């Protein structure tokens, strides 16, 4: 049977029930991505006889004798289709995993440059983007140019296009699973049907006898080593409470056994053939109940070596501290606000699911190609678990299709490592979209009791929070999320009397983990809602109340305790951010409200440290190549954070060359010295700082070679794109390299610099329909203190993407369970990831600051835009309808019930 694929007749034999997506990937068309396999996200979109379809639900046999066009069939990196070119010029992507499908759909639009936004939203409703917030995608369709080609002058501070842009828009940029090694085997996991149970026995005989089944792994095959799936510089930051395969199941879906087969279907059939006997154990799902005497214990078998605060109370970690006398301040206050606020479970929904391919290389070294934000930390933990030396393990990434903290975990790599070590063959393990909702760690649900008090003249005199977080079945990230969530959210205010009490509790729910903001979003929702009510009770404008009470340089930073000396004001732009957001809100450049709808305004602030605490390091190398190019070896992963672009700009600027002469080798334990990882917004301020040190040293060495050759002082030599000018003489870069003996390399490290602070202010104008509780955003504004903005288009995109994710968290998104450990929102369709039509344009304004700690004065701006969105929206709704909502999401039914009293 023939299928025309990108104009080439291709002999195909569709399997019964096979979809077009897998048929295309069977023929190495890896540009067709898997985001959901349910027709919900559009990452797999292709044209069939010129009509866009979701290939994951299009039966493969229906493509026979028809013409199928993927994004690679529209154009090549050397000969772009007009729509592909517009996506490059607009910067219409971040991680790029959705882009192939988005471009395919956009290529079918008529008169696209004149298409109204509402019509465009309708046309693109089948294509989701989790990263961009959709504005840059609309710009791409409309032909708006946001990027520039940099051929001379410094690259920093300019909207340079991503180095991989043409490959992304043509589908030729590789992601994790875009290869098929010869002899590749596939792993499938049997998940527990019970939220708490002990595995009594597993009969593997029938499964092992099935055709195509190569290996069955159970707890008997698991290394006797406890670890945490969470990854940090200090591995002791997280409790060691996890095994590769355990005998006790602590949440529904936990690994019971793994089957490795010649095909995924073989592996899945093997899982279905396993016979397991369970002893069902008592379970607990409410974190408040879990910490009471007599509650079922989730990790009663763990000792002190696991670093759990108190397994006998299901207590993962706790925090207690403060300053002054909160109770006395409350008693003396002119106004007091108290309230309990709750936040929900949220999924990251990075469109590339977790996945790993592993093999043994020619030297017998375990090699893992994986979708991770932290390749070096994954390597180190694989070595810990399996007792391997670091030089016997290589971990690397291709481009990663989104992360948001969800890929700061070790979730697939250990299974693949175990299977490869046992079989000696290449093995692939990939999460389904359902796995992402039911097995992958989610954002921690928080319960936050807040008390704030103030005087009639607008002075905040008391601020107290009491926090309970649901860690779920395992403690990965829970101590850090709890500590961080109770940090800058409270420290941002100058207040003589503060108190923080917090605990993170084990339950038999799905595990919680790292998520954008790392706990700050949850606590900021509570604190900023209460602060807003206090300001209104005191009849003080919310912007003005913040101005009077936020910390300024010279103030101590105090939450549960005085922050250490490593956290400081490298620059300060919160005052500018307040002014910028208020001015934009007063100008009212949004859309009008429908007749009869209630209108309100609201705002909120956020502060975040620019580097994670307890150590975050990078070591970078830069080499001069034979053709006058430069090669960077850097450990940071690219997953839409834009660090590759910024690193290119840093190097090109300091080496006085054009960006096209910079080659970045990244996120590979073979090509870089070390990098803690791409989390905590550290790609620019940590890895970028290390890179700047390396290129400054290399520039000095290049000039030194020329100076020595010409017998002049190094300061008399100036590095240019082609070589070194020393007074009236010139040495080309190839000649410099020859004079240096054929090798010229420099290295730099981040130096363990102190941590600075970044700020964000968000403001909304909303309309609320009283009869339905529907909320419509009329105006969305964010002002940000990012220090020196290294790439305006890209940084704007980071803000817009964070705002879009914040709007989703605030209005729509929630992982719902049945109260007994079963996740019922197990697909994108039931979960409501925001579509184009759900996200309004956001006005983005940057404060004018220069941070003394960051490279070129830059600060981080990946996580922080998310944090103030939900409280700003809640405050705007309160202003519109007069009643306060205390729980997220602020769904229309909750708004309606609030209106109804």
C-alpha positions in Angstrom: 0.0 0.0 0.0 1.3 3.5 -0.9 1.0 6.7 1.1 2.3 9.9 -0.3 4.4 11.4 2.5 5.7 14.9 1.7 5.4 14.2 -2.0 7.2 10.8 -1.9 5.2 7.6 -2.5 6.0 5.4 0.5 5.3 1.7 0.9 3.4 1.3 4.1 1.7 -1.6 5.9 -0.6 -0.1 8.6 -1.2 -2.4 11.5 -4.7 -3.1 12.7 -5.8 -0.1 14.8 -2.7 1.9 14.1 -3.0 5.7 13.9 -1.3 7.8 11.3 1.0 9.4 13.9 2.8 6.2 14.7 2.8 5.1 11.1 4.7 8.3 10.2 7.2 7.8 13.0 7.7 4.2 12.0 9.0 5.8 8.8 11.3 8.1 10.7 9.1 11.2 10.4 10.0 12.3 13.9 8.7 15.8 13.2 5.3 14.5 14.0 5.1 14.7 17.8 3.2 12.9 20.6 1.6 15.2 23.0 -1.6 13.4 24.0 -2.6 10.6 21.5 -6.2 11.7 22.1 -6.7 14.5 19.6 -6.5 17.2 22.3 -3.2 19.1 21.8 -2.5 19.3 18.1 1.3 18.6 18.4 0.9 15.8 15.8 -1.1 17.8 13.2 -0.4 17.0 9.6 -2.2 17.7 6.3 -4.1 14.9 4.6 -4.9 16.0 1.0 -4.4 19.5 2.2 -6.7 19.4 5.3 -5.3 19.6 8.8 -5.9 16.5 11.0 -4.7 15.3 14.3 -2.7 12.3 13.2 -2.9 10.6 16.6 -6.6 9.9 16.0 -6.6 9.5 12.3 -6.6 5.8 11.3 -3.5 5.0 9.4 -5.3 2.9 6.8 -7.3 6.0 5.7 -4.1 7.6 4.5 -3.5 4.9 1.8 -3.5 6.4 -1.7 -3.6 9.9 -0.2 -1.1 12.7 0.2 0.2 13.4 3.8 2.2 16.5 4.4 4.1 17.1 7.7 5.8 20.3 8.7 9.0 19.0 7.0 7.1 18.8 3.8 6.2 22.5 3.9 9.8 23.7 3.8 13.4 23.1 4.8 15.8 25.1 6.9 17.3 26.4 3.7 14.0 27.0 1.9 11.3 28.0 4.5 7.6 28.1 3.8 6.2 31.7 4.3 4.4 30.6 7.5 7.6 28.9 8.8 9.5 32.1 8.1 7.0 34.2 10.0 7.2 31.9 13.0 11.0 32.4 13.0 10.7 36.2 12.6 8.0 36.6 15.3 9.7 34.2 17.8 6.5 32.2 17.8 7.7 29.4 20.0 9.6 28.6 23.2 10.2 24.9 23.8 9.0 24.4 20.2 7.3 21.0 20.8 3.9 22.3 19.7 5.4 24.3 16.8 5.4 21.7 14.1 1.7 21.1 14.5 1.0 24.8 15.0 2.8 25.7 11.7 0.9 22.9 9.8 -2.5 24.3 10.9 -1.5 27.9 10.3 -0.4 27.0 6.8 -4.0 26.3 5.9 -5.4 29.7 6.9 -6.6 32.1 4.3 -5.6 35.8 4.5 -3.9 35.0 7.7 -2.2 38.3 8.1 -5.6 40.1 8.4 -7.3 37.5 10.5 -9.0 39.0 13.6 -7.8 37.6 16.9 -11.1 35.9 17.7 -11.2 34.2 14.3 -7.6 33.1 14.8 -8.4 31.7 18.2 -11.2 29.6 16.6 -9.0 28.4 13.8 -6.2 27.4 16.2 -8.4 26.0 19.0 -7.1 22.4 18.3 -3.5 23.4 18.8 -2.3 24.0 22.4 0.9 25.8 23.5 1.9 25.6 27.1 4.9 28.0 26.9 4.2 31.2 25.0 0.8 32.6 26.1 -0.1 32.6 22.3 0.7 36.3 21.6 3.9 35.5 19.7 2.0 32.8 17.8 -0.6 35.4 16.8 2.2 37.7 15.7 3.6 34.9 13.6 0.4 34.3 11.8 -0.1 38.1 11.3 3.4 38.6 10.0 4.7 40.7 12.9 8.5 40.7 13.1 9.8 40.6 16.7 13.3 39.4 16.2 16.4 40.9 14.5 19.4 39.5 12.6 22.5 40.6 14.5 25.5 40.8 12.2 27.6 43.5 14.0 27.8 45.2 17.3 27.0 43.7 20.7 24.3 41.0 20.7 23.3 41.5 24.3 20.1 43.5 24.8 18.8 42.7 21.4 16.0 40.4 20.2 18.1 37.7 18.7 16.2 34.8 17.2 16.8 31.4 18.8 19.7 29.6 17.2 17.5 26.5 16.6 14.6 28.6 15.1 14.7 27.3 11.5 15.1 23.7 12.7 12.2 24.0 15.1 9.8 25.4 12.5 10.7 22.7 10.0 10.6 19.8 12.5 14.2 19.0 12.1 15.2 19.8 15.6 15.5 16.6 17.6 13.7 16.0 20.9 14.3 13.1 23.3 12.6 10.2 21.5 13.3 11.3 17.9 15.7 8.4 17.3 15.2 4.6 17.0 18.4 2.7 17.8 18.7 -0.7 16.3 17.2 -3.4 18.4 15.2 -1.0 20.6 13.1 -2.6 23.3 10.2 -0.9 25.1 9.3 -0.9 28.7 5.8 -0.8 30.2 4.8 -0.5 33.8 2.1 -2.3 35.8 0.6 0.3 38.2 -0.9 -0.5 41.5 -4.8 -0.6 41.6 -4.7 0.3 45.3 -3.6 3.5 47.0 -2.0 1.6 49.8 -1.1 -2.1 49.7 1.7 -4.6 50.2 2.6 -6.9 47.3 2.3 -10.4 48.6 3.3 -12.3 45.4 3.7 -11.8 41.7 3.4 -14.7 39.2 5.4 -13.7 36.2 5.4 -17.0 34.4 2.7 -16.4 31.9 4.0 -12.9 31.0 7.6 -14.3 30.6 6.3 -16.9 28.2 4.6 -14.5 25.8 6.1 -13.9 22.4 8.1 -10.6 22.3 8.5 -10.4 26.1 12.2 -10.1 26.9 12.3 -9.3 30.6 10.0 -8.9 33.7 11.3 -6.8 36.5 9.9 -6.8 40.1 11.0 -5.6 43.5 13.4 -8.6 43.6 15.3 -7.0 40.8 15.4 -3.5 42.3 18.6 -2.2 43.9 18.3 -2.1 47.7 18.9 1.6 47.7 16.5 4.3 48.9 16.6 7.6 47.0 14.4 10.6 46.1 13.1 11.3 42.6 13.7 15.0 43.3 17.0 16.4 42.1 19.0 19.2 43.9 22.6 20.1 44.2 22.5 18.7 47.7 20.9 15.2 47.4 20.3 15.3 51.1 17.8 18.1 50.7 15.0 15.6 49.9 14.0 12.5 51.9 15.3 9.1 50.7 11.9 7.3 50.6 11.7 5.7 47.2 12.9 2.5 45.5 13.1 1.7 41.8 10.4 -1.0 42.5 9.0 -1.4 46.0 7.1 -4.1 47.8 4.7 -1.5 49.3 2.4 0.6 47.1 1.7 4.0 48.5 -0.4 5.6 45.8 -2.6 4.3 43.0 -0.6 3.8 39.9 2.8 3.2 41.6 5.1 0.7 39.9 4.4 -2.9 40.8 6.4 -4.4 38.0 8.0 -3.6 34.6 7.8 -5.6 31.5 10.3 -5.1 28.7 9.2 -6.2 25.2 10.3 -6.1 21.6 7.4 -3.7 20.9 5.4 -1.5 23.3 2.4 -3.8 22.5 4.4 -6.8 23.6 5.4 -5.0 26.9 1.8 -4.0 27.6 0.6 -7.5 26.9 3.1 -8.8 29.4 1.8 -6.4 32.1 -1.7 -7.6 31.5 -0.5 -11.2 32.0 1.1 -10.6 35.4 -0.8 -12.1 38.4 -0.4 -10.1 41.6 -1.7 -10.8 45.1 -2.0 -7.7 47.3 -2.6 -7.1 51.0 -4.7 -4.0 51.0 -3.6 -1.5 53.8 -5.4 1.4 55.4 -5.0 4.6 53.5 -5.2 8.3 54.3 -5.9 11.1 51.9 -6.5 14.3 54.0 -3.2 15.9 55.1 -4.9 17.2 58.3 -6.1 13.8 59.2 -2.8 12.2 58.2 -0.9 14.0 61.0 -3.4 13.0 63.8 -2.6 10.1 66.2 -3.8 6.8 64.9 -3.7 7.8 61.2 -2.4 5.2 58.7 1.3 5.6 58.4 2.7 6.0 54.9 6.4 5.5 55.6 6.5 3.8 59.0 9.3 1.6 57.8 11.8 4.4 57.3 14.6 5.3 59.7 16.7 8.3 60.4 18.8 7.7 57.3 15.8 8.7 55.2 15.8 12.3 56.7 12.0 12.3 57.3 11.0 14.7 60.0 8.7 12.3 61.8 7.4 9.1 60.0 5.2 8.3 63.1 3.2 11.5 62.3 3.5 11.3 58.5 5.5 14.5 58.8 7.9 15.1 55.9 9.2 18.4 57.1 8.2 21.4 59.3 9.1 25.0 59.9 8.4 27.3 62.8 9.8 30.8 63.4 9.2 34.5 63.2 10.0 37.8 64.9 8.2 40.1 67.3 4.8 39.4 68.9 2.1 38.8 66.4 -0.7 38.3 69.0 0.0 41.6 70.7 0.2 43.4 67.3 -3.2 42.0 66.3 -4.7 43.1 69.6 -3.5 46.7 69.1 -4.4 46.9 65.4 -7.0 49.1 63.7 -7.9 46.4 61.2 -7.3 42.7 61.1 -8.0 40.2 58.3 -7.9 36.4 58.8 -8.7 33.7 56.3 -8.1 30.2 55.1 -7.0 29.8 51.5 -6.6 26.6 49.6 -4.8 25.9 46.3 -5.3 22.8 44.1 -3.2 20.2 42.4 -2.0 21.3 39.0 -0.2 19.4 36.3 2.7 20.9 34.3 1.3 19.6 31.0 4.6 20.1 29.2 3.7 18.8 25.8 6.6 16.4 25.6 5.9 13.7 28.2 8.6 12.2 30.3 10.8 9.7 28.4 14.2 8.1 28.2 16.1 6.0 25.7 19.1 4.1 27.1 21.9 1.9 25.7 25.4 0.7 26.3 27.9 2.5 24.1 30.9 0.9 22.4 33.0 1.1 25.6 30.3 -0.5 27.7 29.2 2.7 29.3 25.5 3.2 30.2 24.1 6.1 28.1 20.8 7.8 28.8 19.1 10.2 26.4 16.4 11.7 28.5 13.9 14.5 28.8 15.3 16.2 31.9 16.2 19.7 33.3 19.1 18.2 35.3 21.3 15.8 33.3 24.3 16.0 35.7 22.1 15.4 38.8 20.4 12.5 37.0 23.8 11.0 36.2 24.9 11.3 39.8 21.8 9.7 41.2 21.9 6.8 38.7 25.4 6.2 39.9 24.2 6.2 43.6 21.3 3.8 42.9 23.2 1.3 40.8 26.7 1.6 42.3 28.3 2.9 39.2 31.3 5.3 38.7 30.4 8.7 37.1 32.8 7.9 34.2 30.6 4.8 33.4 27.4 6.8 32.9 26.6 9.4 30.3 23.4 11.4 30.5 22.3 14.0 27.9 19.3 15.7 26.5 18.2 16.7 23.0 15.9 19.7 23.0 13.4 19.2 25.8 9.7 19.8 25.2 8.8 21.9 28.2 9.5 21.4 31.9 8.2 24.0 34.4 9.9 22.0 37.2 8.2 18.7 36.2 11.5 17.5 34.7 13.5 18.2 37.8 12.6 14.6 38.8 14.0 11.2 38.1 11.0 9.3 36.8 11.9 7.2 33.8 15.7 7.1 33.9 16.0 4.5 36.6 13.7 2.0 34.9 15.6 2.4 31.6 18.9 2.1 33.4 17.8 -1.1 35.1 16.5 -2.6 31.9 19.5 -1.8 29.9 21.9 -3.1 32.5 19.9 -6.4 32.6 19.3 -6.9 28.8 22.4 -5.1 27.3 20.0 -3.8 24.6 18.6 -0.3 24.0 15.4 0.3 25.9 12.8 3.1 25.7 10.3 4.1 28.4 7.8 6.8 27.7 5.0 8.2 29.8 1.6 8.4 28.3 -0.4 11.6 28.8 -2.5 9.7 31.3 0.6 8.8 33.2 1.5 12.5 33.5 -1.8 13.1 35.2 -1.9 10.0 37.4 1.7 9.1 38.2 3.9 12.1 37.5 4.3 14.5 40.5 2.0 17.6 40.5 2.0 21.0 42.1 1.6 20.7 45.9 -1.9 21.5 47.2 -1.6 24.1 50.0 -3.9 25.1 52.9 -2.8 28.5 54.2 -4.3 30.3 57.2 -3.3 34.0 57.1 -3.6 36.7 59.6 -2.6 40.3 58.7 -3.1 43.5 60.8 -2.4 47.2 60.3 -2.9 50.6 61.7 -5.2 53.4 60.4 -2.2 55.2 58.8 -1.5 52.2 56.6 1.4 50.4 58.4 1.4 46.6 58.3 2.0 45.5 61.9 1.4 41.7 61.8 1.7 39.0 59.2 1.3 35.3 60.1 0.9 32.2 58.0 0.0 28.6 59.0 0.7 26.3 56.1 -0.1 22.6 55.5 1.0 21.1 52.3 0.1 17.6 50.9 3.3 15.9 49.9 1.4 12.9 48.6 2.9 9.4 48.8 6.5 10.5 48.5 8.5 13.4 49.8 10.2 14.5 46.7 10.7 18.3 46.8 8.3 18.7 49.7 10.8 20.2 52.2 12.1 22.7 49.7 8.7 23.7 48.4 7.5 24.3 51.9 10.5 26.3 53.0 10.6 28.3 49.7 6.8 28.9 49.7 7.1 30.5 53.1 10.1 32.6 52.2 9.9 35.5 49.8 6.1 35.5 50.0 6.4 36.8 53.6 9.8 38.5 53.4 8.7 40.9 50.8 6.9 42.9 53.5 8.5 45.1 56.1 6.7 44.2 59.3 7.8 44.1 62.9 5.8 41.0 63.9 5.8 37.9 61.7 5.1 34.2 62.4 5.5 31.2 60.1 4.3 27.7 61.0 4.3 25.1 58.2 4.3 21.4 57.8 4.4 19.0 54.8 2.5 15.8 55.3 2.5 12.4 53.7 -0.8 11.0 52.3 -1.7 8.2 49.9 -2.4 10.7 47.2 -0.4 11.1 44.0 3.0 12.6 44.8 3.6 16.3 44.7 6.7 17.8 43.3 8.4 20.9 41.8 6.3 23.3 39.9 6.9 26.8 38.5 7.3 29.1 41.5 8.2 26.3 43.9 5.5 27.0 46.5 5.5 30.7 46.3 2.5 30.8 44.0 0.4 29.0 46.6 1.4 31.2 49.6 1.4 34.4 47.6 -2.2 33.7 46.6 -3.1 33.7 50.3 -0.9 36.5 51.5 -1.8 38.9 48.7 -5.5 38.2 49.0 -5.4 39.0 52.7 -3.2 42.1 52.2 -5.6 43.4 49.6 -8.6 43.0 52.0 -6.6 44.7 54.8 -5.9 47.7 52.5 -9.5 48.0 51.5 -10.6 47.7 55.2 -8.3 50.6 55.9 -9.6 52.5 52.9 -6.1 52.7 51.4 -5.5 52.1 47.7 -3.9 48.6 47.2 -0.9 50.0 45.2 -0.3 52.6 47.9 -0.6 50.1 50.7 2.1 48.0 49.1 4.4 51.0 48.6 4.2 51.8 52.2 5.0 48.3 53.4 7.3 46.5 51.0 10.9 46.0 51.8 13.5 48.3 50.3 17.3 48.1 50.2 18.6 48.3 53.7 15.7 46.4 55.2 16.3 42.9 56.7 14.7 40.1 54.8 12.6 38.2 57.4 10.2 35.3 57.0 10.4 32.5 59.6 13.9 33.8 60.3 16.4 36.4 59.0 17.6 35.3 55.6 21.2 34.5 55.3 23.9 36.8 54.0 23.8 35.2 50.6 20.4 36.9 49.7 20.7 40.5 48.9 19.4 43.4 46.8 21.6 43.2 43.7 19.3 45.8 42.3 15.8 47.0 43.2 12.9 47.7 40.9 9.7 46.9 42.9 8.9 50.6 43.2 9.1 51.0 39.4 7.0 47.9 38.9 4.3 49.3 41.1 4.3 52.6 39.2 4.3 50.9 35.7 1.4 48.5 36.5 -0.7 51.2 38.2 -0.1 53.7 35.3 -1.1 51.1 32.7 -4.2 50.1 34.7 -5.3 53.7 35.0 -4.8 54.2 31.2 -7.3 51.4 30.7 -6.0 50.1 27.4 -8.1 46.9 27.5 -11.4 45.8 26.0 -14.8 47.0 27.2 -17.1 45.1 29.5 -20.3 43.5 28.1 -23.4 45.4 29.2 -24.6 44.6 32.6 -21.5 42.8 33.8 -19.8 43.8 37.0 -16.3 45.3 36.6 -13.4 45.2 39.0 -9.7 45.9 39.3 -7.0 44.0 41.3 -3.3 43.7 41.7 -0.7 41.7 43.5 3.1 41.6 44.0 5.7 38.9 44.1 9.4 38.7 45.1 11.7 35.8 44.3 15.4 34.9 44.8 17.2 34.8 41.5 19.1 31.6 42.4 18.0 28.5 44.4 19.4 28.3 47.9 21.9 25.8 49.2 24.2 25.9 46.2 23.7 26.1 42.4 26.8 25.8 40.3 28.0 25.8 36.7 31.4 25.2 35.0 31.7 26.1 31.3 34.3 25.8 28.7 34.8 27.9 25.5 37.2 27.0 22.7 38.4 28.7 19.6 37.8 26.6 16.4 39.8 26.4 13.3 37.4 28.4 11.2 37.2 31.3 13.6 34.1 29.9 15.3 33.7 29.3 19.0 32.4 26.2 20.7 30.7 26.4 24.1 30.5 23.4 26.4 27.7 24.2 28.9 25.4 21.9 31.0 22.2 23.8 30.9 19.2 22.1 29.2 17.1 24.1 26.7 13.4 23.5 27.3 11.9 26.8 26.3 13.7 28.8 28.9 15.7 30.5 26.1 19.1 30.0 27.8 20.7 28.9 24.5 19.9 32.2 22.9 21.1 34.2 25.9 24.3 32.2 26.2 24.9 32.8 22.5 24.4 36.5 23.0 26.8 36.6 26.0 29.5 34.8 24.1 29.1 36.8 20.8 29.1 40.1 22.7 32.3 39.4 24.7 34.1 37.7 21.8 33.2 40.6 19.4 31.8 38.2 16.8 28.4 37.4 15.2 26.0 34.9 16.8 26.3 32.5 13.8 29.9 31.8 14.8 28.9 30.5 18.2 28.2 26.8 18.6 26.6 25.7 21.8 27.1 22.1 23.0 24.8 21.8 26.0 23.1 19.5 28.5 25.4 16.6 28.1 27.7 15.2 30.8 30.2 14.6 28.1 30.4 18.1 26.6 30.4 20.2 29.8 32.2 20.1 33.0 29.3 20.5 35.4 25.9 22.2 35.8 23.5 21.8 38.7 20.7 22.1 36.2 18.1 24.3 34.6 15.7 25.0 37.4 15.1 28.0 39.7 15.6 30.3 36.7 19.3 29.7 37.0 20.2 29.4 33.3 21.1 33.1 32.9 22.3 34.1 36.3 24.4 31.0 37.1 25.3 29.3 33.8 25.5 32.7 32.1 27.8 34.0 34.8 30.1 31.0 34.3 30.0 31.5 30.6 30.9 35.2 30.9 33.9 34.3 33.0 35.0 31.8 30.4 34.7 34.1 27.4 36.4 36.9 29.2 39.4 34.7 29.9 39.4 33.3 26.3 39.3 36.8 24.9 42.3 37.7 27.1 44.2 34.6 25.9 43.5 35.3 22.3 44.7 38.9 22.6 47.7 37.6 24.6 48.8 35.3 21.7 48.6 38.1 19.2 50.4 40.5 21.6 53.2 38.0 22.1 53.6 37.5 18.4 53.8 41.2 17.6 55.8 42.1 20.7 53.2 44.6 22.1 51.2 44.9 25.3 47.9 42.9 25.4 46.0 46.0 26.1 47.0 47.3 22.7 45.2 44.4 21.0 41.5 44.5 20.1 39.6 41.3 19.3 37.3 41.5 16.3 35.1 39.0 14.3 38.0 37.9 12.1 41.0 38.2 14.4 43.0 40.5 16.5 44.1 44.1 15.7 47.2 45.1 17.4 47.9 48.8 16.6 48.7 48.6 12.8 49.0 44.8 12.5 46.4 42.1 12.3 46.4 38.4 13.2 43.6 36.2 11.9 41.8 33.8 14.3 43.2 30.7 12.5 46.7 32.1 12.9 46.1 32.8 16.5 45.0 29.2 17.0 48.1 28.0 15.1 50.4 30.1 17.2 48.7 28.7 20.3 49.6 25.2 19.3 46.2 24.3 17.8 44.3 24.4 21.1 42.9 27.5 22.8 40.3 26.8 25.5 39.2 28.7 28.6 36.9 27.7 31.4 34.8 29.6 33.9 32.6 28.9 36.8 29.7 30.7 38.5 31.7 31.4 41.6 29.1 30.7 44.2 27.8 34.3 43.9 25.3 35.7 46.4 21.6 35.6 45.4 19.7 38.6 44.2 16.0 39.3 44.2 13.6 39.9 41.3 10.1 41.4 41.4 6.8 41.2 39.5 3.6 43.1 39.8 0.4 42.0 38.1 -2.8 43.9 37.6 -6.1 43.0 36.1 -9.4 44.6 35.0 -12.1 42.0 34.8 -15.8 41.7 34.1 -18.1 39.2 35.9 -21.5 38.0 34.7 -23.6 37.6 37.8 -26.1 35.1 36.3 -23.3 32.5 35.5 -20.2 33.5 37.4 -18.3 33.8 34.2 -15.1 35.9 34.5 -13.8 37.8 31.5 -10.4 39.5 31.6 -10.6 42.9 30.1 -7.0 44.0 30.7 -3.9 42.1 31.9 -0.7 43.9 32.9 2.6 42.7 34.2 5.6 44.8 35.2 8.8 42.9 35.9 12.2 43.7 37.3 14.5 41.5 35.3 17.6 43.7 35.6 19.2 44.1 32.2 16.8 42.5 29.7 19.2 40.4 27.6 16.6 39.6 24.9 13.5 41.7 25.0 11.3 39.5 22.8 12.3 36.4 24.6 12.0 37.9 28.1 8.6 39.2 27.1 7.7 35.7 26.0 8.8 34.3 29.4 6.5 36.8 31.2 3.6 36.1 28.8 4.0 32.3 29.2 4.1 32.6 33.0 1.0 34.8 33.0 -0.8 32.3 30.7 0.0 29.4 33.0 -1.0 31.6 36.0 -4.4 32.3 34.4 -4.9 28.6 33.8 -4.1 27.9 37.4 -6.3 30.7 38.6 -9.4 30.0 36.5 -9.5 26.5 35.1 -6.9 23.9 36.0 -7.3 21.3 38.7 -6.3 17.7 39.1 -9.4 16.3 40.7 -9.5 13.0 42.7 -12.3 11.0 44.0 -11.1 11.5 47.6 -9.8 7.9 47.7 -6.6 8.3 45.7 -8.0 8.0 42.1 -7.2 10.9 39.8 -10.3 11.5 37.6 -8.9 14.3 35.4 -6.6 12.0 33.5 -6.5 13.7 30.1 -6.0 17.2 28.7 -9.6 17.2 27.5 -11.0 16.8 31.1 -8.4 19.1 32.6 -8.7 22.3 30.6 -5.3 23.5 29.5 -6.0 27.1 28.3 -6.5 27.5 24.6 -5.8 30.5 22.5 -9.2 32.0 23.2 -8.7 31.7 27.0 -5.6 33.9 27.2 -5.9 37.6 26.6 -3.0 39.7 25.5 -0.8 40.9 28.4 0.9 44.3 28.5 4.5 43.7 29.6 6.6 46.5 31.1 10.2 46.2 32.4 11.8 48.2 35.2 15.0 49.9 34.3 17.6 48.3 36.7 21.1 46.8 36.5 21.8 43.9 38.8 25.3 43.9 40.2 25.3 40.1 40.7 24.1 38.9 37.3 25.9 38.7 33.9 25.5 42.1 32.1 23.2 43.1 35.0 20.6 40.5 34.2 18.2 38.8 36.6 16.1 35.6 36.2 12.6 35.9 34.7 11.3 32.4 34.1 9.4 31.3 37.2 8.5 34.6 38.8 5.9 36.0 36.3 3.6 33.1 37.4 3.4 34.0 41.1 1.3 37.1 41.4 -1.3 36.2 38.7 -3.8 34.2 40.8 -4.1 36.7 43.7 -4.3 39.7 41.3 -7.2 38.0 39.5 -8.9 37.0 42.8 -8.5 40.6 44.0 -10.1 41.9 40.8 -13.0 39.5 41.2 -13.5 40.7 44.8 -13.5 44.3 43.6 -16.2 43.4 41.0 -18.6 41.3 43.1 -17.8 42.3 46.6 -17.1 38.8 48.0 -13.8 37.0 48.5 -13.1 33.6 47.0 -10.7 31.6 49.1 -10.1 28.6 46.9 -8.4 28.0 43.6 -9.4 27.6 40.8 -11.7 30.7 40.6 -14.1 28.7 38.4 -17.4 30.1 37.3 -19.4 27.8 39.6 -17.4 29.1 42.6 -17.8 32.7 41.5 -21.6 32.1 41.0 -22.0 30.5 44.4 -20.1 33.4 46.0 -22.5 35.8 44.4 -25.4 33.7 45.6 -24.1 33.9 49.2 
